Amino acid sequence: MCGGVYFEHEGRGVRVHFSGPGARLPVRRRDGGVQLLPWGRRPQQAGQLPLGGWARLEAIRAGRWDRWFPVPVKLTLKRFMEQDAGNRPCWYDLIRGQWIQGLVAREGSERRVYVVVIEPEPAGAVHVRWPRILSG
């Protein structure tokens, strides 16, 4: 479900895991710039937005995120990490032109980004969820 990511920001490589309380993801702004936003919310963190760092595409389409005024965004990542059935980290590269879809949710002045996840394509996939990868 995308437990870690690697991206470049301000000329340096950044590796982030959701488990880190200060985890932030790079969100592409409409003007082409990039803004780092908090990646989801952990149980110990204050706030009103949903716990976790992921938003299922089916739940978004069903309107279960509507109360947080969801905005689809592009996450400008180079790689992401999923754990396999044996809980071993597996890193996957994104190719030029690909991005992972994110969702920015807000409640008052609180804003956080969540990774949009889908069911994996292959029937025998070793991952339960998969980040929604888009291109164009």
Secondary structure, 3 states (H helix, E strand, C coil): CCCEEEEEECCEEEEEECCCCCCEEEEECCCCCEEEEEECECCCCCCCCCCECEEEHHHHHCCCCHHHCCEEEEECCCEEEEECCCCCEEEEECCCCEEEEEEEEEECCEEEEEEEEECCCCCCCCCCCEECEEEC
